[in-house]
Amino acid sequence: MGLADIQDDVWDDIPDQHFPDSPGYIAVLRAYVDASTRDDSGLLCVSAYLFESGRVRRFRQQWRDTFGSESFSWADLIARSKPFKHLRGPENNREHDRLVAAGVSLVREYTIAGSIASCWMQDVQNHAPTWIKGFGHAYSIAGHMAMAGLASSAKANGYR
């Protein structure tokens, strides 16, 4: 038995050890998280989307084709700021609306679940569970809530 055989045996045992009730396969999922805040309101919003890993490559390619980059913020697109500042003005409404519709369409086509959580940064500063490491900032709390929403959706739909 060579090293490759031993490695194959180890990989074959991982599902049995960690998922004893599974039928012998693992679904690999990926999540993407985006956060935005409006300093003037103090509201922080975190959205998370869950993908089957086999569909991520095609999604990312279509996303790049549509937006020119994987580095993207919905808040910037909606506010027509940063890389989307060229869309300011009523003469650019049609292109802005096209990009929003294209982004929504891609997310709807490729994701298996989505979750959004918002919180007021002032409330987090005043009432956060600071005794829990990492939960002193609104992003940590909203991110945790958004990911918990994804986990709940995955569980409800049979993804383990």
Residue pairs with C-beta under 8 A, 6 or more apart in sequence:
15 22
15 24
15 25
15 26
19 26
19 160
22 160
27 52
27 159
27 160
28 52
28 53
29 50
29 51
29 52
29 53
29 112
29 154
29 159
30 50
30 51
30 53
30 56
31 48
31 49
31 50
31 51
31 147
31 150
32 48
32 49
32 51
33 46
33 47
33 48
33 143
33 146
33 147
34 46
34 47
34 48
34 72
34 73
34 74
35 44
35 45
35 46
35 47
35 139
35 142
35 143
36 44
36 45
36 73
36 74
36 75
37 43
37 44
37 45
37 75
37 121
37 138
38 75
42 120
42 121
42 122
43 118
43 119
43 120
43 121
44 118
44 119
44 120
44 121
44 138
44 139
44 142
45 116
45 117
45 118
45 142
46 116
46 117
46 118
46 139
46 142
46 143
46 145
46 146
47 74
47 114
47 115
47 116
47 146
48 114
48 115
48 116
48 143
48 146
48 147
48 149
48 150
49 107
49 111
49 113
49 114
49 115
49 150
50 111
50 112
50 113
50 114
50 150
50 153
50 154
50 159
51 59
51 110
51 111
51 112
52 112
55 110
56 110
58 110
59 106
59 109
59 110
60 70
62 106
62 110
63 70
63 72
63 103
63 106
64 70
66 99
66 102
66 103
66 106
67 99
67 103
68 83
69 83
73 82
74 103
75 81
76 82
76 83
76 84
77 84
77 96
77 99
77 100
77 103
78 100
80 87
80 88
80 92
80 96
84 96
84 99
86 92
87 95
87 96
87 99
107 114
112 154
112 157
112 159
113 150
113 153
113 154
113 157
114 150
115 145
115 146
115 147
115 148
115 149
115 150
115 153
116 146
116 149
117 141
117 142
117 143
117 145
117 146
117 149
118 142
119 138
119 141
119 142
119 145
120 138
121 138
124 136
124 137
124 138
124 141
128 135
128 136
128 137
128 141
129 135
130 136
134 140
135 141
135 144
154 160
